Amino acid sequence: MTQLAIQLPDELGAYVDSAVQEGSFASKDDFFANLLYNFKAQEEEALSDEDTLKINSLRADLQIAANQLDQGARVQDWSLEAFLAEMHLARKAVKAG
């Protein structure tokens, strides 16, 4: 095992102490090991640039839709059944392709 010595601001030291005293972690070492494992997992699960672009595009589209709703633009005569029928026909057309 590797041994590290770190210095923390008093506020963060108190937070670690509290987490250990409350039983969330067995020790300070356990606290930091858990923190680092979680950080490593997040890094490994990072989104690709392509996924990030897709998410940003979806966020922009959602913001446009929200702005339109705020301005009173709504679809008045939308039907779930008609929408699903249209999607079903489009999917059949793609499969028949």
Biopython code that builds the backbone (N, CA, C, O; Angstrom):
import numpy as np
from Bio.PDB.StructureBuilder import StructureBuilder

atoms = [
    (1, "MET", "N", (0.842, -1.185, 0.000)),
    (1, "MET", "CA", (0.000, 0.000, 0.000)),
    (1, "MET", "C", (0.879, 1.236, 0.000)),
    (1, "MET", "O", (1.988, 1.237, 0.535)),
    (2, "THR", "N", (0.365, 2.273, -0.603)),
    (2, "THR", "CA", (1.048, 3.561, -0.606)),
    (2, "THR", "C", (0.542, 4.398, 0.550)),
    (2, "THR", "O", (-0.653, 4.419, 0.846)),
    (3, "GLN", "N", (1.453, 5.077, 1.188)),
    (3, "GLN", "CA", (1.077, 5.942, 2.305)),
    (3, "GLN", "C", (1.265, 7.387, 1.882)),
    (3, "GLN", "O", (2.306, 7.749, 1.333)),
    (4, "LEU", "N", (0.254, 8.216, 2.139)),
    (4, "LEU", "CA", (0.293, 9.630, 1.799)),
    (4, "LEU", "C", (0.026, 10.462, 3.039)),
    (4, "LEU", "O", (-0.707, 10.045, 3.936)),
    (5, "ALA", "N", (0.619, 11.630, 3.079)),
    (5, "ALA", "CA", (0.313, 12.591, 4.146)),
    (5, "ALA", "C", (-0.292, 13.808, 3.466)),
    (5, "ALA", "O", (0.297, 14.359, 2.536)),
    (6, "ILE", "N", (-1.463, 14.231, 3.925)),
    (6, "ILE", "CA", (-2.115, 15.400, 3.326)),
    (6, "ILE", "C", (-2.455, 16.401, 4.418)),
    (6, "ILE", "O", (-2.591, 16.055, 5.592)),
    (7, "GLN", "N", (-2.587, 17.639, 4.000)),
    (7, "GLN", "CA", (-3.045, 18.686, 4.907)),
    (7, "GLN", "C", (-4.357, 19.221, 4.362)),
    (7, "GLN", "O", (-4.495, 19.475, 3.165)),
    (8, "LEU", "N", (-5.312, 19.387, 5.257)),
    (8, "LEU", "CA", (-6.641, 19.873, 4.873)),
    (8, "LEU", "C", (-6.959, 21.139, 5.649)),
    (8, "LEU", "O", (-6.479, 21.324, 6.767)),
    (9, "PRO", "N", (-7.770, 22.015, 5.055)),
    (9, "PRO", "CA", (-8.309, 23.128, 5.846)),
    (9, "PRO", "C", (-9.130, 22.547, 7.006)),
    (9, "PRO", "O", (-9.690, 21.456, 6.895)),
    (10, "ASP", "N", (-9.191, 23.273, 8.093)),
    (10, "ASP", "CA", (-9.896, 22.792, 9.288)),
    (10, "ASP", "C", (-11.315, 22.342, 8.982)),
    (10, "ASP", "O", (-11.776, 21.329, 9.507)),
    (11, "GLU", "N", (-12.004, 23.090, 8.139)),
    (11, "GLU", "CA", (-13.398, 22.763, 7.802)),
    (11, "GLU", "C", (-13.501, 21.382, 7.153)),
    (11, "GLU", "O", (-14.395, 20.606, 7.491)),
    (12, "LEU", "N", (-12.591, 21.070, 6.221)),
    (12, "LEU", "CA", (-12.632, 19.762, 5.567)),
    (12, "LEU", "C", (-12.180, 18.651, 6.505)),
    (12, "LEU", "O", (-12.708, 17.540, 6.457)),
    (13, "GLY", "N", (-11.215, 18.946, 7.348)),
    (13, "GLY", "CA", (-10.788, 17.965, 8.344)),
    (13, "GLY", "C", (-11.929, 17.596, 9.271)),
    (13, "GLY", "O", (-12.118, 16.425, 9.601)),
    (14, "ALA", "N", (-12.691, 18.599, 9.692)),
    (14, "ALA", "CA", (-13.848, 18.357, 10.561)),
    (14, "ALA", "C", (-14.900, 17.527, 9.841)),
    (14, "ALA", "O", (-15.555, 16.679, 10.447)),
    (15, "TYR", "N", (-15.059, 17.775, 8.550)),
    (15, "TYR", "CA", (-16.031, 17.012, 7.752)),
    (15, "TYR", "C", (-15.633, 15.539, 7.698)),
    (15, "TYR", "O", (-16.472, 14.658, 7.886)),
    (16, "VAL", "N", (-14.354, 15.273, 7.442)),
    (16, "VAL", "CA", (-13.865, 13.887, 7.406)),
    (16, "VAL", "C", (-14.059, 13.236, 8.770)),
    (16, "VAL", "O", (-14.553, 12.113, 8.858)),
    (17, "ASP", "N", (-13.672, 13.936, 9.830)),
    (17, "ASP", "CA", (-13.848, 13.403, 11.184)),
    (17, "ASP", "C", (-15.306, 13.064, 11.459)),
    (17, "ASP", "O", (-15.610, 12.014, 12.026)),
    (18, "SER", "N", (-16.193, 13.942, 11.062)),
    (18, "SER", "CA", (-17.622, 13.728, 11.283)),
    (18, "SER", "C", (-18.123, 12.503, 10.524)),
    (18, "SER", "O", (-18.888, 11.703, 11.064)),
    (19, "ALA", "N", (-17.695, 12.359, 9.278)),
    (19, "ALA", "CA", (-18.128, 11.208, 8.475)),
    (19, "ALA", "C", (-17.660, 9.902, 9.098)),
    (19, "ALA", "O", (-18.390, 8.911, 9.082)),
    (20, "VAL", "N", (-16.457, 9.890, 9.645)),
    (20, "VAL", "CA", (-15.938, 8.685, 10.292)),
    (20, "VAL", "C", (-16.675, 8.428, 11.607)),
    (20, "VAL", "O", (-17.040, 7.289, 11.897)),
    (21, "GLN", "N", (-16.897, 9.483, 12.410)),
    (21, "GLN", "CA", (-17.578, 9.323, 13.696)),
    (21, "GLN", "C", (-19.024, 8.857, 13.517)),
    (21, "GLN", "O", (-19.544, 8.104, 14.341)),
    (22, "GLU", "N", (-19.671, 9.309, 12.438)),
    (22, "GLU", "CA", (-21.064, 8.908, 12.186)),
    (22, "GLU", "C", (-21.162, 7.474, 11.686)),
    (22, "GLU", "O", (-22.258, 6.922, 11.592)),
    (23, "GLY", "N", (-20.022, 6.868, 11.367)),
    (23, "GLY", "CA", (-20.023, 5.480, 10.913)),
    (23, "GLY", "C", (-20.124, 5.317, 9.415)),
    (23, "GLY", "O", (-20.247, 4.193, 8.927)),
    (24, "SER", "N", (-20.076, 6.414, 8.667)),
    (24, "SER", "CA", (-20.144, 6.305, 7.214)),
    (24, "SER", "C", (-18.891, 5.634, 6.648)),
    (24, "SER", "O", (-18.932, 5.011, 5.587)),
    (25, "PHE", "N", (-17.786, 5.770, 7.370)),
    (25, "PHE", "CA", (-16.518, 5.181, 6.958)),
    (25, "PHE", "C", (-15.840, 4.597, 8.186)),
    (25, "PHE", "O", (-16.008, 5.100, 9.296)),
    (26, "ALA", "N", (-15.075, 3.537, 7.985)),
    (26, "ALA", "CA", (-14.403, 2.877, 9.097)),
    (26, "ALA", "C", (-13.249, 3.703, 9.639)),
    (26, "ALA", "O", (-12.921, 3.632, 10.823)),
    (27, "SER", "N", (-12.633, 4.490, 8.758)),
    (27, "SER", "CA", (-11.475, 5.285, 9.161)),
    (27, "SER", "C", (-11.283, 6.427, 8.166)),
    (27, "SER", "O", (-11.955, 6.494, 7.137)),
    (28, "LYS", "N", (-10.360, 7.318, 8.492)),
    (28, "LYS", "CA", (-10.026, 8.392, 7.558)),
    (28, "LYS", "C", (-9.438, 7.810, 6.278)),
    (28, "LYS", "O", (-9.707, 8.300, 5.181)),
    (29, "ASP", "N", (-8.637, 6.765, 6.426)),
    (29, "ASP", "CA", (-8.076, 6.107, 5.247)),
    (29, "ASP", "C", (-9.189, 5.573, 4.346)),
    (29, "ASP", "O", (-9.131, 5.705, 3.123)),
    (30, "ASP", "N", (-10.206, 4.965, 4.971)),
    (30, "ASP", "CA", (-11.348, 4.435, 4.224)),
    (30, "ASP", "C", (-12.093, 5.561, 3.506)),
    (30, "ASP", "O", (-12.529, 5.394, 2.366)),
    (31, "PHE", "N", (-12.238, 6.703, 4.171)),
    (31, "PHE", "CA", (-12.899, 7.863, 3.577)),
    (31, "PHE", "C", (-12.198, 8.271, 2.285)),
    (31, "PHE", "O", (-12.836, 8.416, 1.243)),
    (32, "PHE", "N", (-10.881, 8.455, 2.361)),
    (32, "PHE", "CA", (-10.140, 8.928, 1.199)),
    (32, "PHE", "C", (-10.021, 7.868, 0.112)),
    (32, "PHE", "O", (-10.043, 8.202, -1.072)),
    (33, "ALA", "N", (-9.896, 6.611, 0.484)),
    (33, "ALA", "CA", (-9.854, 5.550, -0.522)),
    (33, "ALA", "C", (-11.176, 5.515, -1.288)),
    (33, "ALA", "O", (-11.191, 5.402, -2.514)),
    (34, "ASN", "N", (-12.283, 5.613, -0.553)),
    (34, "ASN", "CA", (-13.597, 5.629, -1.188)),
    (34, "ASN", "C", (-13.741, 6.822, -2.117)),
    (34, "ASN", "O", (-14.245, 6.692, -3.232)),
    (35, "LEU", "N", (-13.302, 7.972, -1.659)),
    (35, "LEU", "CA", (-13.359, 9.180, -2.470)),
    (35, "LEU", "C", (-12.579, 9.009, -3.768)),
    (35, "LEU", "O", (-13.060, 9.377, -4.839)),
    (36, "LEU", "N", (-11.390, 8.457, -3.671)),
    (36, "LEU", "CA", (-10.549, 8.278, -4.857)),
    (36, "LEU", "C", (-11.107, 7.216, -5.796)),
    (36, "LEU", "O", (-11.029, 7.372, -7.015)),
    (37, "TYR", "N", (-11.671, 6.135, -5.250)),
    (37, "TYR", "CA", (-12.297, 5.126, -6.109)),
    (37, "TYR", "C", (-13.468, 5.732, -6.890)),
    (37, "TYR", "O", (-13.638, 5.460, -8.078)),
    (38, "ASN", "N", (-14.262, 6.548, -6.215)),
    (38, "ASN", "CA", (-15.386, 7.203, -6.898)),
    (38, "ASN", "C", (-14.904, 8.171, -7.968)),
    (38, "ASN", "O", (-15.477, 8.228, -9.056)),
    (39, "PHE", "N", (-13.869, 8.923, -7.673)),
    (39, "PHE", "CA", (-13.307, 9.858, -8.641)),
    (39, "PHE", "C", (-12.767, 9.101, -9.854)),
    (39, "PHE", "O", (-12.991, 9.509, -10.994)),
    (40, "LYS", "N", (-12.062, 8.008, -9.610)),
    (40, "LYS", "CA", (-11.517, 7.183, -10.696)),
    (40, "LYS", "C", (-12.646, 6.634, -11.567)),
    (40, "LYS", "O", (-12.540, 6.638, -12.793)),
    (41, "ALA", "N", (-13.721, 6.164, -10.942)),
    (41, "ALA", "CA", (-14.855, 5.623, -11.690)),
    (41, "ALA", "C", (-15.502, 6.699, -12.566)),
    (41, "ALA", "O", (-15.874, 6.429, -13.708)),
    (42, "GLN", "N", (-15.634, 7.912, -12.035)),
    (42, "GLN", "CA", (-16.195, 9.007, -12.824)),
    (42, "GLN", "C", (-15.323, 9.317, -14.021)),
    (42, "GLN", "O", (-15.832, 9.548, -15.117)),
    (43, "GLU", "N", (-14.028, 9.325, -13.826)),
    (43, "GLU", "CA", (-13.099, 9.602, -14.928)),
    (43, "GLU", "C", (-13.215, 8.531, -15.998)),
    (43, "GLU", "O", (-13.183, 8.837, -17.190)),
    (44, "GLU", "N", (-13.347, 7.289, -15.588)),
    (44, "GLU", "CA", (-13.428, 6.180, -16.536)),
    (44, "GLU", "C", (-14.753, 6.172, -17.284)),
    (44, "GLU", "O", (-14.832, 5.656, -18.399)),
    (45, "GLU", "N", (-15.789, 6.737, -16.686)),
    (45, "GLU", "CA", (-17.105, 6.781, -17.307)),
    (45, "GLU", "C", (-17.356, 8.101, -18.023)),
    (45, "GLU", "O", (-18.489, 8.390, -18.406)),
    (46, "ALA", "N", (-16.329, 8.891, -18.206)),
    (46, "ALA", "CA", (-16.488, 10.206, -18.834)),
    (46, "ALA", "C", (-17.093, 10.052, -20.230)),
    (46, "ALA", "O", (-16.815, 9.085, -20.940)),
    (47, "LEU", "N", (-17.909, 11.002, -20.598)),
    (47, "LEU", "CA", (-18.560, 10.978, -21.894)),
    (47, "LEU", "C", (-17.570, 11.275, -23.006)),
    (47, "LEU", "O", (-16.622, 12.040, -22.831)),
    (48, "SER", "N", (-17.809, 10.660, -24.144)),
    (48, "SER", "CA", (-16.991, 10.969, -25.312)),
    (48, "SER", "C", (-17.360, 12.365, -25.808)),
    (48, "SER", "O", (-18.401, 12.908, -25.438)),
    (49, "ASP", "N", (-16.510, 12.932, -26.635)),
    (49, "ASP", "CA", (-16.803, 14.248, -27.216)),
    (49, "ASP", "C", (-18.106, 14.211, -28.004)),
    (49, "ASP", "O", (-18.885, 15.164, -27.974)),
    (50, "GLU", "N", (-18.339, 13.103, -28.712)),
    (50, "GLU", "CA", (-19.571, 12.958, -29.505)),
    (50, "GLU", "C", (-20.801, 12.955, -28.600)),
    (50, "GLU", "O", (-21.798, 13.611, -28.903)),
    (51, "ASP", "N", (-20.732, 12.220, -27.493)),
    (51, "ASP", "CA", (-21.857, 12.181, -26.554)),
    (51, "ASP", "C", (-22.104, 13.549, -25.937)),
    (51, "ASP", "O", (-23.251, 13.955, -25.751)),
    (52, "THR", "N", (-21.025, 14.259, -25.621)),
    (52, "THR", "CA", (-21.148, 15.597, -25.054)),
    (52, "THR", "C", (-21.830, 16.536, -26.036)),
    (52, "THR", "O", (-22.676, 17.339, -25.643)),
    (53, "LEU", "N", (-21.470, 16.442, -27.305)),
    (53, "LEU", "CA", (-22.114, 17.268, -28.337)),
    (53, "LEU", "C", (-23.596, 16.945, -28.450)),
    (53, "LEU", "O", (-24.421, 17.849, -28.581)),
    (54, "LYS", "N", (-23.939, 15.666, -28.400)),
    (54, "LYS", "CA", (-25.348, 15.253, -28.470)),
    (54, "LYS", "C", (-26.136, 15.820, -27.291)),
    (54, "LYS", "O", (-27.235, 16.347, -27.461)),
    (55, "ILE", "N", (-25.562, 15.705, -26.103)),
    (55, "ILE", "CA", (-26.249, 16.210, -24.908)),
    (55, "ILE", "C", (-26.429, 17.714, -24.993)),
    (55, "ILE", "O", (-27.499, 18.229, -24.669)),
    (56, "ASN", "N", (-25.400, 18.422, -25.422)),
    (56, "ASN", "CA", (-25.506, 19.874, -25.555)),
    (56, "ASN", "C", (-26.547, 20.263, -26.590)),
    (56, "ASN", "O", (-27.267, 21.245, -26.409)),
    (57, "SER", "N", (-26.633, 19.500, -27.674)),
    (57, "SER", "CA", (-27.645, 19.765, -28.700)),
    (57, "SER", "C", (-29.050, 19.543, -28.145)),
    (57, "SER", "O", (-29.957, 20.333, -28.405)),
    (58, "LEU", "N", (-29.225, 18.466, -27.380)),
    (58, "LEU", "CA", (-30.530, 18.196, -26.756)),
    (58, "LEU", "C", (-30.900, 19.286, -25.759)),
    (58, "LEU", "O", (-32.057, 19.700, -25.687)),
    (59, "ARG", "N", (-29.924, 19.747, -24.997)),
    (59, "ARG", "CA", (-30.188, 20.829, -24.041)),
    (59, "ARG", "C", (-30.635, 22.093, -24.771)),
    (59, "ARG", "O", (-31.552, 22.785, -24.329)),
    (60, "ALA", "N", (-29.975, 22.386, -25.894)),
    (60, "ALA", "CA", (-30.340, 23.577, -26.675)),
    (60, "ALA", "C", (-31.758, 23.427, -27.215)),
    (60, "ALA", "O", (-32.540, 24.377, -27.180)),
    (61, "ASP", "N", (-32.095, 22.234, -27.717)),
    (61, "ASP", "CA", (-33.453, 22.001, -28.225)),
    (61, "ASP", "C", (-34.486, 22.135, -27.112)),
    (61, "ASP", "O", (-35.554, 22.710, -27.319)),
    (62, "LEU", "N", (-34.171, 21.607, -25.938)),
    (62, "LEU", "CA", (-35.094, 21.722, -24.815)),
    (62, "LEU", "C", (-35.273, 23.179, -24.389)),
    (62, "LEU", "O", (-36.372, 23.592, -24.018)),
    (63, "GLN", "N", (-34.196, 23.947, -24.443)),
    (63, "GLN", "CA", (-34.303, 25.362, -24.076)),
    (63, "GLN", "C", (-35.187, 26.109, -25.072)),
    (63, "GLN", "O", (-35.979, 26.964, -24.678)),
    (64, "ILE", "N", (-35.057, 25.792, -26.356)),
    (64, "ILE", "CA", (-35.913, 26.408, -27.376)),
    (64, "ILE", "C", (-37.372, 26.064, -27.094)),
    (64, "ILE", "O", (-38.244, 26.932, -27.144)),
    (65, "ALA", "N", (-37.629, 24.794, -26.797)),
    (65, "ALA", "CA", (-39.003, 24.371, -26.509)),
    (65, "ALA", "C", (-39.537, 25.068, -25.257)),
    (65, "ALA", "O", (-40.691, 25.497, -25.234)),
    (66, "ALA", "N", (-38.719, 25.183, -24.233)),
    (66, "ALA", "CA", (-39.145, 25.859, -23.003)),
    (66, "ALA", "C", (-39.451, 27.328, -23.277)),
    (66, "ALA", "O", (-40.433, 27.869, -22.769)),
    (67, "ASN", "N", (-38.610, 27.965, -24.077)),
    (67, "ASN", "CA", (-38.851, 29.367, -24.435)),
    (67, "ASN", "C", (-40.161, 29.519, -25.201)),
    (67, "ASN", "O", (-40.918, 30.461, -24.968)),
    (68, "GLN", "N", (-40.423, 28.588, -26.115)),
    (68, "GLN", "CA", (-41.668, 28.644, -26.881)),
    (68, "GLN", "C", (-42.874, 28.465, -25.967)),
    (68, "GLN", "O", (-43.888, 29.144, -26.132)),
    (69, "LEU", "N", (-42.767, 27.553, -25.001)),
    (69, "LEU", "CA", (-43.868, 27.367, -24.051)),
    (69, "LEU", "C", (-44.084, 28.621, -23.212)),
    (69, "LEU", "O", (-45.220, 29.008, -22.939)),
    (70, "ASP", "N", (-42.982, 29.252, -22.804)),
    (70, "ASP", "CA", (-43.087, 30.484, -22.027)),
    (70, "ASP", "C", (-43.789, 31.579, -22.817)),
    (70, "ASP", "O", (-44.448, 32.445, -22.241)),
    (71, "GLN", "N", (-43.645, 31.535, -24.141)),
    (71, "GLN", "CA", (-44.269, 32.546, -25.001)),
    (71, "GLN", "C", (-45.684, 32.149, -25.423)),
    (71, "GLN", "O", (-46.329, 32.851, -26.202)),
    (72, "GLY", "N", (-46.159, 31.012, -24.897)),
    (72, "GLY", "CA", (-47.526, 30.598, -25.171)),
    (72, "GLY", "C", (-47.690, 29.689, -26.374)),
    (72, "GLY", "O", (-48.817, 29.330, -26.715)),
    (73, "ALA", "N", (-46.616, 29.311, -27.020)),
    (73, "ALA", "CA", (-46.714, 28.420, -28.191)),
    (73, "ALA", "C", (-46.929, 26.990, -27.708)),
    (73, "ALA", "O", (-46.075, 26.406, -27.041)),
    (74, "ARG", "N", (-48.068, 26.450, -28.054)),
    (74, "ARG", "CA", (-48.390, 25.078, -27.672)),
    (74, "ARG", "C", (-49.090, 24.381, -28.824)),
    (74, "ARG", "O", (-49.748, 25.010, -29.652)),
    (75, "VAL", "N", (-48.929, 23.060, -28.853)),
    (75, "VAL", "CA", (-49.663, 22.268, -29.829)),
    (75, "VAL", "C", (-51.012, 21.965, -29.206)),
    (75, "VAL", "O", (-51.095, 21.312, -28.166)),
    (76, "GLN", "N", (-52.055, 22.437, -29.842)),
    (76, "GLN", "CA", (-53.393, 22.329, -29.250)),
    (76, "GLN", "C", (-54.087, 20.997, -29.546)),
    (76, "GLN", "O", (-54.809, 20.476, -28.697)),
    (77, "ASP", "N", (-53.878, 20.452, -30.729)),
    (77, "ASP", "CA", (-54.660, 19.273, -31.121)),
    (77, "ASP", "C", (-53.775, 18.049, -31.330)),
    (77, "ASP", "O", (-53.958, 17.301, -32.291)),
    (78, "TRP", "N", (-52.829, 17.851, -30.442)),
    (78, "TRP", "CA", (-51.913, 16.721, -30.553)),
    (78, "TRP", "C", (-52.581, 15.475, -30.005)),
    (78, "TRP", "O", (-53.267, 15.528, -28.985)),
    (79, "SER", "N", (-52.378, 14.344, -30.687)),
    (79, "SER", "CA", (-52.973, 13.081, -30.269)),
    (79, "SER", "C", (-51.875, 12.028, -30.152)),
    (79, "SER", "O", (-51.126, 11.798, -31.101)),
    (80, "LEU", "N", (-51.785, 11.405, -29.009)),
    (80, "LEU", "CA", (-50.794, 10.352, -28.813)),
    (80, "LEU", "C", (-51.045, 9.202, -29.785)),
    (80, "LEU", "O", (-50.108, 8.663, -30.374)),
    (81, "GLU", "N", (-52.297, 8.835, -29.945)),
    (81, "GLU", "CA", (-52.626, 7.724, -30.831)),
    (81, "GLU", "C", (-52.198, 8.022, -32.268)),
    (81, "GLU", "O", (-51.620, 7.164, -32.935)),
    (82, "ALA", "N", (-52.478, 9.226, -32.739)),
    (82, "ALA", "CA", (-52.087, 9.604, -34.097)),
    (82, "ALA", "C", (-50.564, 9.631, -34.233)),
    (82, "ALA", "O", (-50.023, 9.194, -35.249)),
    (83, "PHE", "N", (-49.882, 10.136, -33.226)),
    (83, "PHE", "CA", (-48.423, 10.187, -33.249)),
    (83, "PHE", "C", (-47.841, 8.784, -33.323)),
    (83, "PHE", "O", (-46.948, 8.521, -34.128)),
    (84, "LEU", "N", (-48.347, 7.876, -32.477)),
    (84, "LEU", "CA", (-47.839, 6.505, -32.470)),
    (84, "LEU", "C", (-48.127, 5.798, -33.791)),
    (84, "LEU", "O", (-47.291, 5.036, -34.278)),
    (85, "ALA", "N", (-49.294, 6.040, -34.371)),
    (85, "ALA", "CA", (-49.608, 5.451, -35.670)),
    (85, "ALA", "C", (-48.647, 5.959, -36.744)),
    (85, "ALA", "O", (-48.195, 5.192, -37.594)),
    (86, "GLU", "N", (-48.341, 7.244, -36.701)),
    (86, "GLU", "CA", (-47.409, 7.833, -37.663)),
    (86, "GLU", "C", (-46.010, 7.226, -37.497)),
    (86, "GLU", "O", (-45.349, 6.917, -38.489)),
    (87, "MET", "N", (-45.563, 7.057, -36.262)),
    (87, "MET", "CA", (-44.245, 6.469, -36.002)),
    (87, "MET", "C", (-44.210, 5.003, -36.436)),
    (87, "MET", "O", (-43.196, 4.526, -36.945)),
    (88, "HIS", "N", (-45.314, 4.296, -36.233)),
    (88, "HIS", "CA", (-45.400, 2.901, -36.643)),
    (88, "HIS", "C", (-45.270, 2.791, -38.162)),
    (88, "HIS", "O", (-44.545, 1.932, -38.663)),
    (89, "LEU", "N", (-45.966, 3.655, -38.889)),
    (89, "LEU", "CA", (-45.874, 3.651, -40.352)),
    (89, "LEU", "C", (-44.465, 4.015, -40.816)),
    (89, "LEU", "O", (-43.954, 3.410, -41.758)),
    (90, "ALA", "N", (-43.847, 4.970, -40.183)),
    (90, "ALA", "CA", (-42.493, 5.372, -40.558)),
    (90, "ALA", "C", (-41.510, 4.229, -40.313)),
    (90, "ALA", "O", (-40.597, 4.013, -41.110)),
    (91, "ARG", "N", (-41.692, 3.503, -39.226)),
    (91, "ARG", "CA", (-40.796, 2.374, -38.923)),
    (91, "ARG", "C", (-40.983, 1.250, -39.935)),
    (91, "ARG", "O", (-40.015, 0.621, -40.362)),
    (92, "LYS", "N", (-42.229, 1.003, -40.315)),
    (92, "LYS", "CA", (-42.495, -0.020, -41.354)),
    (92, "LYS", "C", (-41.820, 0.357, -42.662)),
    (92, "LYS", "O", (-41.254, -0.494, -43.349)),
    (93, "ALA", "N", (-41.885, 1.645, -43.001)),
    (93, "ALA", "CA", (-41.288, 2.108, -44.251)),
    (93, "ALA", "C", (-39.767, 1.921, -44.215)),
    (93, "ALA", "O", (-39.166, 1.543, -45.221)),
    (94, "VAL", "N", (-39.154, 2.179, -43.082)),
    (94, "VAL", "CA", (-37.715, 2.012, -42.951)),
    (94, "VAL", "C", (-37.329, 0.546, -43.086)),
    (94, "VAL", "O", (-36.352, 0.217, -43.759)),
    (95, "LYS", "N", (-38.106, -0.346, -42.438)),
    (95, "LYS", "CA", (-37.832, -1.775, -42.521)),
    (95, "LYS", "C", (-38.034, -2.299, -43.935)),
    (95, "LYS", "O", (-37.293, -3.170, -44.390)),
    (96, "ALA", "N", (-39.031, -1.770, -44.627)),
    (96, "ALA", "CA", (-39.304, -2.223, -45.997)),
    (96, "ALA", "C", (-38.240, -1.701, -46.954)),
    (96, "ALA", "O", (-37.990, -2.284, -48.009)),
    (97, "GLY", "N", (-37.630, -0.608, -46.570)),
    (97, "GLY", "CA", (-36.594, 0.106, -47.194)),
    (97, "GLY", "C", (-36.084, -0.073, -48.478)),
    (97, "GLY", "O", (-35.166, 0.640, -48.883)),
]
sb = StructureBuilder()
sb.init_structure("model")
sb.init_model(0)
sb.init_chain("A")
sb.init_seg("    ")
for serial, (resi, resn, name, xyz) in enumerate(atoms, 1):
    if name == "N":
        sb.init_residue(resn, " ", resi, " ")
    sb.init_atom(name, np.array(xyz, "f"), 0.0, 1.0, " ", f" {name:<3s}", serial, name[0])
structure = sb.get_structure()
